[in-house]
Amino acid sequence: MWATELRTRGASNLLISPAISTEVDPVERSIRVPDSDYPISIERSEDDVMVIALGQMIAETRRSLEVREGRGRQPAIRYIPMADVDMSLLRPSATLVYCPYKGDASLFTLFANERDLPNAAWCYRAPHWAVAELEGHVAFAPSKVERIAIRPAGGGGVEWT
């Protein structure tokens, strides 16, 4: 339903996958299942994870999902439970993004300290069955936020990265 709402607000329909970025008709979108050619791993993590943007802490958790796609071609992305994100700082974007492996992504603009970061975060409200664990989690674009700090579970004197 939310994807239809985004389209009616004038959002472009984009298909974004690791290899493709092109306009497509929503009816023609394919669904792909991760496999040996394009694996997706999702691991629960107890690492301390903080997201800082626009001079403010946006999220903090010890319950992230570490998602790795492809054969090591892309860095891991941390998905954070919505309960651990200051959702009052996120506003829905008019951008519609589709991943054939994960589904429709809802993008957010981050607002804090009288500034904004368009399309700085995303979530999959109804992810494809193969990645269903992503539901209820938000990811942040490392290139948009100031820092995604990670300290391994247990700390042990290890500094934040």
Secondary structure by P-SEA (a helix, b strand, c coil): caaaaaaaacccccccccccccccccccbbbbcccccbbbbbbbbccbbbbbccccccccccbbbbbbcccccccbbbbbbccccccccbbbbcbbbbbccccbbbbbbbbcccccccccccccccccccccccccbbbbccccccccccccccccccccc
